[in-house]
Amino acid sequence: MLLLAFEINAFAVMKIIYQYYLPVFVSYSNRITRDGALEISKVLKENTAIEILDLGYNRLEDDGACHIAEALKTYNTNLQT
């Protein structure tokens, strides 16, 4: 299953990732901020099926990117890209 998320907020992203153990998740250019990245990282700790994750051109900032990186490094070993 492939999900392309456009113009949705981080809470909706979090709910989608949690509900559907997606192997591919693309949320490109959706104005996701560091707060949204924190929420997404919480779900990534539970959903270890993610193989491809694209959050390019969002507003994650360093803090948000670190939250996501830590969640993927610690809990998700399936990520390919």
C-alpha positions, 0 to 999 in steps of 0.5 A, a space after each residue: 500500500 502506498 500513501 501520498 499525503 498532501 495538505 494534511 496536518 501532523 495529527 492526521 499523518 500520525 493517525 494514518 501511520 498508526 492505523 495502517 502499517 504502511 511500508 511506504 509513506 510519502 508526505 512531501 511538502 506539507 508544512 509539518 513542523 518540529 511539533 508534528 515531527 515529534 508526534 510522527 516519531 512517536 508513531 514510528 516507534 510503534 509502526 515498524 513496517 515503514 520501509 520508505 519514508 519521504 518527509 522532504 520539504 517540510 519544516 521539521 527543523 533540527 529538533 524534529 529531524 532528530 526525533 524522527 531519526 531516533 525513532 527510526 534508529 531505535 525501533 525501525 530497522 526496515 527503513 530502506 530510504 
